[in-house]
Amino acid sequence: MKLALGIDTGGTYTDAVIIDYTSGQVITSAKSLTTRQDLGIGIAEAMQHVLDAAARTIPGFSAKHIALAAVSTTLATNALAEGHRASIALILIGYDPKLMIQYGFDREMSTEDIVHIRGGHDLFGEEVAPLDEDSARAAILARKGSVDAFAVSGYFGVRNPAHESRVRALVHELSDLPVTCGHELTSQLNAMRRATTTALNAHLIPPLTELISSLQRTMASFEIAAPLMVVKGDGSLVRAEWAMHRPIETILSGPAASLVGAWHLGGRRDVWVVDVGGTTTDIGVLRGGAPLLNEHGARVAGWRTMIEAIDVHTVGLGGDSHVRLLQDLELAIGPRRVVPLCQLAAQYPQVIQELQRQTTLPRGKLPEEAGEFLVSSRSAGSSKRELESEILARLAQGPQSVEPLIQESRSRGLVRHAIENLETSGYARRAAFTPTDALHVLGRFQRWNREAAELGARLLAVRAGLSIDRLCEQVVDGMASRIATELVAKVFTDEIGPPAWEREPLARALVKRAFDGADTSDLECRLSLRQSLVAIGAPVSAYMPRVANRLNTELLIPPHAEVANAVGAVTGSVVQRAQTLISPLGEGDQLRVFLPDGVQDFPTLEAAISHTRKVMLAHVEDLATQAGGEQIETHVNQRDFWIPVQGAPTEKLYMGSELTFSAVGRPSPARR
């Protein structure tokens, strides 16, 4: 018996599944709440739940039967989005510091500790200046006790990595700190973005190493001896040890796992995939059974990287989105994430009494914050501001209703500002009415305390002048309309460009008529999505039929849709890619090949291509093996560039070739 354990850490839930490694059939699954302050805690709980479920399901089950484990993690994405980065030094070789300051490139490097040293190469891989090893040594020795990692980028390091490799060797010689080189992460030009990507990778090495070490200890405590794999942002898998050196490649790991899981469970090769989670909704597309990748590089929290990752549209809309009333009494959903009232009351039953008290207030005296609470999210939190410290002291006793916190103070504006500061800094979280609460009221999703959800709905319904059921139906319908609109926006973005709905009232009106109708207009609109929809996530059966109806397309909600991300985490392939250029030199018939270990010249194109294929196919196969793959197949795609010769229309001039090599294999399980 060979089993595989898949884990996905989402913004709200951590999911775990156990599947049959040979057939890919899901045997059992479990969920637990994600513990953002320490992801390892929530992962351990999910693992415990799924192992207990397996013991009840599989005769003679033992954790020793698990031959492979894989995890998709939000750590890298969240760390960049929230600014939680390690301390690093960025060593730049051959960059012009004055030029960087003049154009503001230095502000894009994600660190203020930038060291410029002499050296570097040109576009053809020729050394333009010898490496200043003395300066490199001095910089490393001066910082080895004050930084967590080093990043090294040469101006044309991808054309000749010799200087980057030498500085890396010096870091290893003079310290025990991790180091990242730019040529290891990408073969593309654009020195500034490559330096930024290299620095971000170095920032992420310590936190991802800590998480993986924690996971491996947890696996050992359960007597799971299987190798641990990590999902990359393109949906492929790599060994944990590989991921610890290249953590930047795990950005968008969760959305990538969702697309792989949708393909595995849905069996459709060309579909749109919508993953509705607690925190966000992710929209992507499968073409030929593979996720489309972002050819411009993944963007996270304003950082534009050179990392190949899935092309996904993420919107702050999910089961935990804050439902509130605007000044015109129109319902607004998201983008702020809050704790659902039903979930809060399940942990703190005393909040029901406060909700009941607020429902007795006259309609005219119901404040904007009615039904909202503040709960501590950091046990060791403190603040230098007196008002914030007072609020934290009250939160230490349990959740506090926001309305009394504000009403009891003479400076209500200051209290609101202090609460916002505590939420922004992560010391406190707000609890309020959400789409998850609406589903509890309607009886379409039951996990926590329904009474709290109904009380929260009553407070909003009174202010909106609606019945409780009507309010909740509007929330569900609003979710469906938002998801459908975001899907349309993604299609437009891919084909034309990002729509700016706020500046395009005609387009907005047409979409609204297509989705919601317009009884007073002679114009009827209809939108149709040509490809089918695959919906995954726990609450999709409540929202997605309405989305499919608005877009007049087929909907598929596959079995185990609620844990599709965890399925995708363990059913992906090991994929490694590398790109090489062949370029004619300025004089004669010499051709230069840019290889991972340097440049090499050849007298003919045939000789250059033959050598490049031989070296690079072995190289990517070795990379796939190091990344944890077996049964590896290699592929090559070659593009030759020719231009017509002026005055001789039948003749062409060779301008170079671009060869892309890939190796695809299955994750290698533990050998028994």
C-alpha positions as CSV (number, residue, x, y, z in Angstrom):
1,M,0.0,0.0,0.0
2,K,1.4,3.4,-1.1
3,L,-0.4,6.5,0.1
4,A,0.3,10.2,-0.4
5,L,-0.4,13.0,2.0
6,G,-1.3,16.4,0.5
7,I,-1.6,19.6,2.6
8,D,-2.7,23.1,1.6
9,T,-2.4,26.2,3.8
10,G,-5.0,28.7,2.7
11,G,-5.8,32.1,4.2
12,T,-8.6,30.6,6.3
13,Y,-8.3,26.8,6.3
14,T,-5.6,24.3,6.2
15,D,-6.7,21.2,4.2
16,A,-5.2,17.7,4.3
17,V,-6.0,14.7,2.1
18,I,-4.7,11.1,1.8
19,I,-4.8,9.6,-1.6
20,D,-3.9,6.3,-3.2
21,Y,-0.5,7.1,-4.8
22,T,-1.0,4.7,-7.7
23,S,-4.6,5.6,-8.7
24,G,-4.8,9.1,-7.4
25,Q,-8.1,8.3,-5.7
26,V,-9.0,10.5,-2.6
27,I,-9.4,8.2,0.4
28,T,-10.0,10.7,3.2
29,S,-9.7,14.4,3.9
30,A,-9.8,16.9,6.8
31,K,-9.8,20.6,7.5
32,S,-8.5,22.9,10.3
33,L,-8.3,26.6,10.7
34,T,-5.1,28.2,9.4
35,T,-2.9,29.6,12.2
36,R,-1.3,32.5,10.5
37,Q,0.9,33.4,13.5
38,D,2.5,29.9,13.1
39,L,1.4,27.9,10.0
40,G,2.9,24.8,11.5
41,I,0.3,24.6,14.3
42,G,-2.7,24.5,11.8
43,I,-0.8,22.0,9.6
44,A,-0.2,19.7,12.5
45,E,-3.9,19.8,13.4
46,A,-5.0,19.0,9.9
47,M,-2.5,16.2,9.7
48,Q,-3.8,14.8,13.0
49,H,-7.4,14.9,11.8
50,V,-6.7,13.3,8.4
51,L,-4.5,10.5,9.9
52,D,-7.3,9.8,12.5
53,A,-9.8,9.7,9.6
54,A,-7.5,7.3,7.6
55,A,-7.2,5.0,10.7
56,R,-11.0,4.8,10.8
57,T,-11.3,4.2,7.0
58,I,-8.4,2.0,6.0
59,P,-8.0,-1.4,7.6
60,G,-4.5,-1.8,9.1
61,F,-3.6,1.8,8.3
62,S,-0.3,3.1,9.6
63,A,1.4,6.5,9.0
64,K,4.3,4.4,7.8
65,H,2.2,3.6,4.7
66,I,2.6,7.2,3.5
67,A,5.2,7.2,0.8
68,L,5.0,10.9,-0.2
69,A,4.0,14.2,1.4
70,A,3.5,17.5,-0.4
71,V,2.5,21.0,0.8
72,S,1.3,24.2,-0.9
73,T,1.9,27.2,1.3
74,T,0.9,30.8,1.5
75,L,4.0,31.7,3.4
76,A,6.1,33.3,0.6
77,T,3.1,35.2,-0.8
78,N,2.0,36.5,2.7
79,A,5.5,37.3,3.8
80,L,6.0,39.6,0.8
81,A,2.4,41.1,1.1
82,E,2.8,41.8,4.8
83,G,6.4,43.0,4.7
84,H,7.7,40.3,6.9
85,R,11.1,39.9,5.3
86,A,14.5,38.7,6.7
87,S,17.5,41.0,6.9
88,I,19.7,40.6,3.8
89,A,22.7,42.1,2.0
90,L,22.5,42.5,-1.8
91,I,25.8,42.4,-3.6
92,L,25.7,43.9,-7.1
93,I,28.5,43.2,-9.5
94,G,29.0,45.7,-12.4
95,Y,25.9,47.8,-11.7
96,D,26.2,51.6,-12.0
97,P,25.2,53.0,-8.6
98,K,24.7,56.6,-9.9
99,L,22.4,55.4,-12.6
100,M,20.4,53.3,-10.1
101,I,19.9,56.3,-7.8
102,Q,19.1,58.6,-10.8
103,Y,16.2,56.4,-12.0
104,G,15.1,55.2,-8.6
105,F,16.1,51.6,-9.2
106,D,17.7,51.4,-5.7
107,R,14.2,51.8,-4.1
108,E,13.0,48.6,-6.0
109,M,15.7,46.3,-4.5
110,S,13.6,45.4,-1.3
111,T,16.7,46.2,0.9
112,E,18.7,49.3,1.8
113,D,21.9,47.3,2.4
114,I,23.2,47.3,-1.2
115,V,26.9,46.7,-1.9
116,H,28.4,47.6,-5.2
117,I,31.6,45.9,-6.3
118,R,33.6,46.1,-9.5
119,G,33.4,43.3,-12.1
120,G,30.8,42.0,-14.5
121,H,30.4,41.0,-18.1
122,D,28.8,42.3,-21.3
123,L,26.0,41.1,-23.5
124,F,28.2,38.5,-25.1
125,G,29.5,37.1,-21.8
126,E,32.9,38.9,-22.1
127,E,34.4,40.1,-18.8
128,V,34.4,43.9,-18.8
129,A,36.3,44.3,-15.5
130,P,38.0,41.8,-13.2
131,L,36.0,40.9,-10.0
132,D,37.1,42.9,-7.0
133,E,37.4,40.0,-4.6
134,D,38.9,42.1,-1.8
135,S,35.8,44.3,-1.7
136,A,33.5,41.2,-1.8
137,R,35.4,39.7,1.1
138,A,35.2,42.9,3.2
139,A,31.5,43.2,2.5
140,I,30.8,39.6,3.6
141,L,32.9,39.8,6.7
142,A,31.4,43.1,7.8
143,R,27.8,41.7,7.5
144,K,28.0,38.0,8.4
145,G,27.0,38.7,12.0
146,S,24.1,41.1,11.2
147,V,22.2,39.7,8.2
148,D,20.3,36.5,7.7
149,A,21.3,35.9,4.0
150,F,23.1,37.2,1.0
151,A,21.9,37.9,-2.5
152,V,24.3,38.3,-5.5
153,S,23.5,39.6,-8.9
154,G,25.8,40.4,-11.8
155,Y,24.8,43.0,-14.4
156,F,25.0,40.4,-17.2
157,G,25.3,37.4,-14.8
158,V,22.9,35.3,-16.9
159,R,25.2,35.6,-19.9
160,N,28.3,34.6,-17.8
161,P,27.8,33.6,-14.2
162,A,31.5,33.3,-13.3
163,H,31.6,36.4,-11.0
164,E,28.3,35.5,-9.3
165,S,29.6,32.0,-8.6
166,R,32.9,33.3,-7.2
167,V,31.1,35.6,-4.8
168,R,28.8,32.7,-3.7
169,A,31.9,30.6,-3.0
170,L,33.3,33.5,-0.9
171,V,30.1,33.7,1.1
172,H,30.3,29.9,1.8
173,E,34.0,30.3,2.7
174,L,33.6,33.2,5.1
175,S,30.2,32.5,6.7
176,D,27.6,29.8,7.2
177,L,24.8,32.0,5.8
178,P,22.6,31.1,2.8
179,V,23.3,32.9,-0.5
180,T,21.2,33.3,-3.7
181,C,22.6,34.1,-7.2
182,G,20.6,35.7,-9.9
183,H,21.5,33.3,-12.6
184,E,20.1,30.4,-10.5
185,L,16.6,31.9,-10.7
186,T,16.2,33.1,-14.3
187,S,18.0,33.2,-17.6
188,Q,16.2,36.4,-18.7
189,L,17.9,39.8,-19.1
190,N,16.6,42.9,-17.2
191,A,19.3,43.4,-14.6
192,M,17.1,45.4,-12.2
193,R,14.2,43.0,-12.0
194,R,16.6,40.1,-11.7
195,A,18.4,41.8,-8.8
196,T,15.0,42.5,-7.1
197,T,14.0,38.8,-7.6
198,T,17.3,37.6,-6.2
199,A,17.0,39.9,-3.1
200,L,13.4,38.8,-2.5
201,N,14.5,35.1,-2.7
202,A,17.2,35.8,0.0
203,H,14.6,37.5,2.2
204,L,12.4,34.4,2.1
205,I,15.0,31.7,2.8
206,P,14.9,31.9,6.7
207,P,11.1,31.9,7.1
208,L,10.5,29.0,4.6
209,T,13.4,27.1,6.1
210,E,11.8,27.4,9.5
211,L,8.4,26.3,8.2
212,I,9.8,23.3,6.4
213,S,11.9,22.3,9.4
214,S,8.7,22.5,11.5
215,L,6.8,20.4,9.0
216,Q,9.6,17.7,9.0
217,R,9.6,17.6,12.8
218,T,5.8,17.2,12.8
219,M,6.0,14.4,10.2
220,A,8.6,12.7,12.3
221,S,6.4,12.9,15.4
222,F,3.7,11.1,13.4
223,E,6.3,8.5,12.2
224,I,5.9,9.7,8.6
225,A,9.3,9.0,6.9
226,A,8.2,10.1,3.4
227,P,10.0,12.7,1.4
228,L,8.4,16.2,1.7
229,M,7.6,18.1,-1.6
230,V,6.6,21.7,-2.0
231,V,4.3,23.2,-4.7
232,K,5.9,25.9,-6.8
233,G,4.1,28.8,-8.3
234,D,3.8,27.1,-11.6
235,G,2.0,24.1,-10.0
236,S,5.0,21.7,-10.2
237,L,6.6,20.0,-7.2
238,V,10.2,20.2,-5.8
239,R,11.9,18.6,-2.9
240,A,11.7,20.6,0.4
241,E,15.4,21.0,0.4
242,W,15.3,22.5,-3.1
243,A,12.5,24.9,-2.0
244,M,14.5,26.1,1.0
245,H,17.1,27.5,-1.5
246,R,14.6,28.9,-3.9
247,P,11.6,30.0,-1.8
248,I,10.7,32.8,-4.3
249,E,9.5,30.0,-6.6
250,T,6.8,29.1,-4.1
251,I,4.9,32.4,-4.5
252,L,1.3,31.7,-5.7
253,S,1.8,28.1,-4.5
254,G,-1.8,27.9,-3.2
255,P,-3.5,29.1,-6.4
256,A,-1.3,26.9,-8.5
257,A,-2.2,23.8,-6.4
258,S,-5.9,24.7,-6.9
259,L,-5.6,24.6,-10.7
260,V,-3.7,21.3,-10.5
261,G,-6.4,19.9,-8.1
262,A,-9.2,21.1,-10.4
263,W,-7.6,19.3,-13.4
264,H,-7.1,16.1,-11.3
265,L,-10.6,16.0,-9.9
266,G,-12.5,17.5,-12.8
267,G,-10.7,15.7,-15.6
268,R,-11.3,18.7,-18.0
269,R,-8.3,20.0,-20.1
270,D,-9.7,23.3,-21.2
271,V,-11.7,25.1,-18.5
272,W,-11.9,28.1,-16.4
273,V,-11.3,27.4,-12.7
274,V,-12.7,29.4,-9.8
275,D,-11.5,28.7,-6.3
276,V,-13.7,30.4,-3.7
277,G,-11.9,30.4,-0.3
278,G,-12.4,32.1,3.0
279,T,-10.1,35.0,2.2
280,T,-9.9,35.3,-1.6
281,T,-11.3,34.0,-4.9
282,D,-8.7,32.9,-7.4
283,I,-9.6,32.7,-11.1
284,G,-7.3,30.8,-13.6
285,V,-7.5,28.8,-16.7
286,L,-6.4,25.4,-17.9
287,R,-5.3,24.9,-21.5
288,G,-4.5,21.4,-22.6
289,G,-4.6,20.2,-19.0
290,A,-1.9,22.7,-17.9
291,P,-2.2,26.0,-16.1
292,L,-1.4,29.1,-18.2
293,L,1.7,30.8,-16.9
294,N,2.3,34.5,-16.6
295,E,5.0,35.2,-19.2
296,H,5.8,38.6,-17.7
297,G,6.7,37.1,-14.3
298,A,4.6,36.9,-11.1
299,R,3.7,40.1,-9.3
300,V,3.2,40.0,-5.6
301,A,2.4,42.9,-3.3
302,G,3.8,45.4,-5.8
303,W,7.0,43.5,-6.5
304,R,7.4,42.4,-10.1
305,T,9.5,39.3,-10.1
306,M,11.1,37.2,-12.9
307,I,9.6,34.0,-11.5
308,E,7.5,31.8,-13.8
309,A,4.2,31.3,-12.0
310,I,0.5,30.7,-13.0
311,D,-1.5,33.5,-14.5
312,V,-4.1,33.9,-11.8
313,H,-6.5,36.7,-11.0
314,T,-7.0,37.1,-7.2
315,V,-9.7,39.2,-5.7
316,G,-10.3,39.9,-2.0
317,L,-13.7,38.1,-1.9
318,G,-14.5,35.0,0.1
319,G,-16.5,33.4,2.8
320,D,-14.8,35.7,5.4
321,S,-15.4,38.9,3.5
322,H,-16.9,41.8,5.6
323,V,-20.5,42.4,4.7
324,R,-21.5,46.0,5.5
325,L,-24.0,48.7,4.5
326,L,-22.8,51.8,2.6
327,Q,-24.3,55.2,3.2
328,D,-27.0,54.6,0.6
329,L,-27.9,51.3,2.4
330,E,-26.4,49.3,-0.5
331,L,-24.7,46.0,0.5
332,A,-20.9,45.9,0.1
333,I,-18.9,42.7,0.3
334,G,-15.2,42.7,1.1
335,P,-12.3,43.2,0.4
336,R,-11.5,43.3,4.1
337,R,-11.4,39.8,5.7
338,V,-13.0,39.4,9.2
339,V,-13.8,36.5,11.5
340,P,-17.4,35.3,10.8
341,L,-19.7,35.8,13.8
342,C,-20.7,32.1,13.7
343,Q,-17.1,31.1,14.0
344,L,-16.4,33.6,16.8
345,A,-19.4,32.5,18.9
346,A,-18.3,28.8,18.5
347,Q,-15.1,29.7,20.3
348,Y,-16.5,32.5,22.6
349,P,-20.2,31.8,23.3
350,Q,-20.4,34.9,25.5
351,V,-20.6,37.1,22.3
352,I,-24.1,35.9,21.8
353,Q,-25.3,37.8,24.8
354,E,-23.8,41.0,23.5
355,L,-25.4,40.4,20.1
356,Q,-28.8,39.8,21.8
357,R,-28.4,43.1,23.7
358,Q,-27.7,45.0,20.5
359,T,-30.8,43.6,18.8
360,T,-33.0,45.3,21.5
361,L,-31.7,48.7,20.6
362,P,-34.1,51.0,18.6
363,R,-33.4,51.0,14.9
364,G,-32.5,54.7,15.0
365,K,-29.8,54.1,17.6
366,L,-28.1,51.2,15.9
367,P,-24.5,52.3,15.3
368,E,-22.5,51.6,12.2
369,E,-20.4,49.1,14.2
370,A,-23.4,47.1,15.5
371,G,-22.6,43.4,15.5
372,E,-18.8,43.9,15.2
373,F,-16.2,42.7,17.6
374,L,-12.5,43.0,18.1
375,V,-10.4,39.9,19.0
376,S,-6.7,39.6,19.9
377,S,-4.6,37.9,17.2
378,R,-1.2,38.2,18.9
379,S,-0.9,37.0,22.5
380,A,2.3,39.0,23.2
381,G,1.2,42.2,21.6
382,S,2.1,45.6,23.1
383,S,1.9,49.2,21.9
384,K,3.7,52.4,22.8
385,R,0.4,54.4,22.4
386,E,-1.6,54.5,25.6
387,L,-5.0,54.1,23.9
388,E,-3.9,51.1,21.9
389,S,-2.4,49.5,25.0
390,E,-5.7,50.0,26.9
391,I,-7.6,48.2,24.1
392,L,-5.1,45.4,24.0
393,A,-5.5,45.0,27.8
394,R,-9.2,44.5,27.3
395,L,-8.8,42.1,24.4
396,A,-6.6,40.0,26.7
397,Q,-9.8,39.2,28.6
398,G,-11.7,38.1,25.4
399,P,-13.5,39.5,22.4
400,Q,-14.7,43.1,22.8
401,S,-17.7,44.6,21.1
402,V,-16.6,47.5,18.9
403,E,-19.7,49.6,19.6
404,P,-19.2,50.0,23.4
405,L,-15.4,50.6,22.9
406,I,-16.3,53.6,20.7
407,Q,-19.4,54.8,22.5
408,E,-17.8,54.8,26.0
409,S,-15.1,57.2,24.8
410,R,-15.3,60.9,24.4
411,S,-12.8,60.8,21.5
412,R,-14.6,58.3,19.3
413,G,-12.5,59.3,16.2
414,L,-9.3,58.5,18.2
415,V,-10.7,55.1,19.3
416,R,-11.6,54.2,15.7
417,H,-8.1,55.2,14.6
418,A,-6.5,53.1,17.4
419,I,-8.6,50.1,16.4
420,E,-7.5,50.5,12.7
421,N,-3.9,50.7,13.8
422,L,-4.2,47.5,15.8
423,E,-5.8,45.7,12.9
424,T,-3.2,47.0,10.4
425,S,-0.3,46.0,12.7
426,G,-1.8,42.5,13.2
427,Y,-2.4,42.8,16.9
428,A,-6.2,42.5,16.5
429,R,-8.8,41.2,14.1
430,R,-12.3,42.3,13.5
431,A,-15.3,39.9,13.7
432,A,-18.4,40.8,11.8
433,F,-21.2,39.5,9.5
434,T,-19.9,37.6,6.4
435,P,-21.2,35.5,3.5
436,T,-20.4,32.4,5.7
437,D,-22.8,33.8,8.3
438,A,-25.4,34.3,5.5
439,L,-25.1,30.7,4.4
440,H,-25.5,29.5,8.1
441,V,-28.7,31.6,8.3
442,L,-30.1,30.1,5.1
443,G,-29.2,26.6,6.2
444,R,-26.8,26.0,3.3
445,F,-23.6,25.7,5.3
446,Q,-23.4,24.5,8.9
447,R,-20.1,24.4,10.7
448,W,-20.3,26.8,13.6
449,N,-22.9,28.7,15.6
450,R,-26.0,29.5,13.6
451,E,-27.6,31.7,16.4
452,A,-24.8,34.2,16.2
453,A,-25.1,34.4,12.5
454,E,-28.9,35.0,12.8
455,L,-28.4,37.8,15.3
456,G,-25.8,39.5,13.1
457,A,-28.1,39.2,10.1
458,R,-30.9,40.8,12.2
459,L,-28.8,43.8,13.0
460,L,-28.0,44.4,9.4
461,A,-31.5,43.6,8.2
462,V,-33.1,46.2,10.5
463,R,-30.7,48.9,9.3
464,A,-31.3,47.9,5.6
465,G,-35.1,47.6,6.0
466,L,-35.1,44.0,4.8
467,S,-36.2,40.7,6.2
468,I,-33.4,38.4,7.5
469,D,-33.8,35.9,4.7
470,R,-34.0,38.6,2.0
471,L,-30.8,40.2,3.3
472,C,-28.9,36.8,3.3
473,E,-30.2,36.1,-0.2
474,Q,-28.8,39.4,-1.4
475,V,-25.4,38.6,0.1
476,V,-25.3,35.3,-1.7
477,D,-26.5,36.9,-5.0
478,G,-23.9,39.7,-4.5
479,M,-21.2,37.1,-4.2
480,A,-22.3,35.5,-7.4
481,S,-22.4,38.8,-9.3
482,R,-18.9,39.8,-8.0
483,I,-17.4,36.5,-9.0
484,A,-19.0,36.6,-12.4
485,T,-17.8,40.2,-12.9
486,E,-14.3,39.3,-11.9
487,L,-14.3,36.4,-14.3
488,V,-15.4,38.7,-17.1
489,A,-12.6,41.1,-16.1
490,K,-10.0,38.4,-16.3
491,V,-11.2,37.4,-19.8
492,F,-11.0,41.1,-20.9
493,T,-7.6,41.5,-19.3
494,D,-6.2,38.5,-21.2
495,E,-7.6,39.5,-24.5
496,I,-7.7,43.3,-24.5
497,G,-6.5,44.9,-21.3
498,P,-7.6,45.4,-17.7
499,P,-11.1,47.0,-17.6
500,A,-11.5,50.1,-15.5
501,W,-15.2,49.7,-14.5
502,E,-15.3,52.9,-12.5
503,R,-14.3,54.9,-15.6
504,E,-16.4,53.0,-18.0
505,P,-20.0,53.4,-17.0
506,L,-21.4,52.0,-20.3
507,A,-19.4,48.8,-19.9
508,R,-20.4,48.6,-16.3
509,A,-24.1,49.1,-17.2
510,L,-24.0,46.4,-19.9
511,V,-22.5,43.9,-17.5
512,K,-25.1,44.8,-14.8
513,R,-27.9,44.3,-17.3
514,A,-26.5,41.0,-18.5
515,F,-26.3,39.7,-14.9
516,D,-29.1,41.4,-13.1
517,G,-31.5,42.4,-15.9
518,A,-33.1,45.8,-16.4
519,D,-36.9,45.8,-16.4
520,T,-37.2,49.4,-17.5
521,S,-34.9,49.1,-20.6
522,D,-35.6,48.0,-24.1
523,L,-32.1,46.6,-24.3
524,E,-31.4,43.1,-23.1
525,C,-27.8,41.8,-22.8
526,R,-26.5,38.3,-22.6
527,L,-22.9,37.1,-21.9
528,S,-21.7,33.6,-22.6
529,L,-18.5,32.0,-21.5
530,R,-17.4,29.6,-24.2
531,Q,-15.4,27.3,-21.9
532,S,-16.9,25.4,-19.0
533,L,-16.4,26.3,-15.3
534,V,-14.8,24.1,-12.7
535,A,-15.6,25.4,-9.2
536,I,-13.6,24.3,-6.1
537,G,-13.7,25.4,-2.5
538,A,-16.0,24.5,0.4
539,P,-19.0,26.9,-0.3
540,V,-19.0,26.8,-4.1
541,S,-22.3,25.0,-4.4
542,A,-24.0,28.1,-2.9
543,Y,-22.5,30.6,-5.3
544,M,-21.3,29.0,-8.5
545,P,-24.6,27.8,-10.0
546,R,-25.7,31.4,-10.1
547,V,-22.3,32.4,-11.6
548,A,-22.7,29.8,-14.4
549,N,-26.3,30.9,-15.0
550,R,-25.1,34.5,-15.4
551,L,-22.4,33.4,-17.9
552,N,-24.6,30.8,-19.7
553,T,-22.0,28.1,-19.4
554,E,-21.6,24.6,-18.0
555,L,-20.6,24.2,-14.3
556,L,-18.7,21.3,-12.9
557,I,-18.3,20.9,-9.1
558,P,-16.1,17.8,-8.8
559,P,-16.1,15.4,-5.9
560,H,-13.8,16.5,-3.0
561,A,-14.0,20.1,-4.4
562,E,-13.7,21.4,-0.8
563,V,-10.1,20.1,-0.6
564,A,-9.0,20.4,-4.2
565,N,-6.0,22.5,-3.3
566,A,-4.6,19.7,-1.0
567,V,-5.3,17.2,-3.8
568,G,-3.4,19.5,-6.2
569,A,-0.5,19.7,-3.8
570,V,0.2,16.0,-4.0
571,T,-0.8,15.2,-7.6
572,G,1.5,17.6,-9.5
573,S,4.6,16.7,-11.5
574,V,8.2,17.6,-11.0
575,V,9.0,20.1,-13.8
576,Q,12.3,21.9,-14.5
577,R,13.0,24.3,-17.3
578,A,16.0,26.1,-18.7
579,Q,16.6,28.4,-21.6
580,T,19.8,28.8,-23.7
581,L,20.7,31.3,-26.4
582,I,22.9,30.8,-29.5
583,S,24.1,34.1,-30.9
584,P,26.4,34.9,-33.9
585,L,29.5,36.9,-33.0
586,G,30.2,40.2,-34.7
587,E,32.9,38.8,-37.1
588,G,33.3,35.6,-39.1
589,D,31.0,32.6,-38.7
590,Q,31.6,32.0,-35.0
591,L,28.6,31.3,-32.8
592,R,28.4,31.7,-29.1
593,V,26.3,29.5,-26.8
594,F,25.4,30.8,-23.3
595,L,25.5,27.8,-21.0
596,P,24.9,27.5,-17.2
597,D,28.6,27.3,-16.5
598,G,29.7,30.0,-19.0
599,V,30.0,30.6,-22.7
600,Q,31.4,28.4,-25.4
601,D,32.1,29.2,-29.1
602,F,31.5,27.0,-32.2
603,P,32.3,27.3,-35.9
604,T,29.0,26.1,-37.2
605,L,25.3,26.2,-36.2
606,E,25.0,22.5,-36.4
607,A,27.9,22.0,-33.9
608,A,26.5,24.6,-31.6
609,I,23.0,23.1,-31.6
610,S,24.3,19.6,-31.2
611,H,26.4,20.5,-28.2
612,T,23.7,22.6,-26.6
613,R,21.1,19.9,-26.8
614,K,23.5,17.3,-25.4
615,V,24.6,19.5,-22.4
616,M,21.2,21.1,-21.6
617,L,19.1,17.9,-21.9
618,A,21.4,16.3,-19.3
619,H,21.3,19.5,-17.3
620,V,17.5,19.7,-17.0
621,E,17.2,16.0,-16.3
622,D,19.7,16.4,-13.5
623,L,17.7,19.4,-12.2
624,A,14.5,17.3,-12.2
625,T,16.3,14.5,-10.3
626,Q,17.6,16.9,-7.7
627,A,14.1,18.4,-7.4
628,G,12.8,14.9,-6.5
629,G,11.6,13.5,-9.7
630,E,11.8,10.1,-11.3
631,Q,10.6,8.5,-14.7
632,I,11.8,11.8,-16.2
633,E,11.1,12.8,-19.8
634,T,12.9,15.6,-21.5
635,H,11.7,18.0,-24.2
636,V,13.3,20.8,-26.3
637,N,11.7,23.7,-28.2
638,Q,13.9,25.5,-30.7
639,R,13.2,28.9,-32.2
640,D,15.5,30.3,-34.9
641,F,15.6,33.9,-35.9
642,W,16.3,35.1,-39.4
643,I,15.9,38.4,-41.2
644,P,15.8,39.1,-44.9
645,V,18.9,40.6,-46.5
646,Q,18.3,44.0,-48.0
647,G,18.5,44.0,-51.7
648,A,18.6,40.1,-51.8
649,P,15.0,39.0,-51.1
650,T,15.9,35.3,-51.4
651,E,18.6,35.5,-48.8
652,K,18.3,35.5,-45.0
653,L,20.7,36.5,-42.3
654,Y,20.8,34.3,-39.2
655,M,20.3,36.3,-35.9
656,G,20.3,33.5,-33.3
657,S,18.4,30.7,-31.7
658,E,16.5,30.3,-28.5
659,L,16.3,26.8,-27.1
660,T,14.0,26.0,-24.2
661,F,14.6,22.7,-22.4
662,S,12.2,21.0,-20.0
663,A,12.2,17.8,-17.9
664,V,9.0,16.4,-16.5
665,G,8.9,13.5,-14.0
666,R,6.8,12.0,-11.2
667,P,7.6,12.8,-7.6
668,S,9.9,10.1,-6.2
669,P,8.2,8.4,-3.2
670,A,10.0,6.8,-0.2
671,R,11.6,3.5,-0.9
672,R,10.7,0.7,1.5
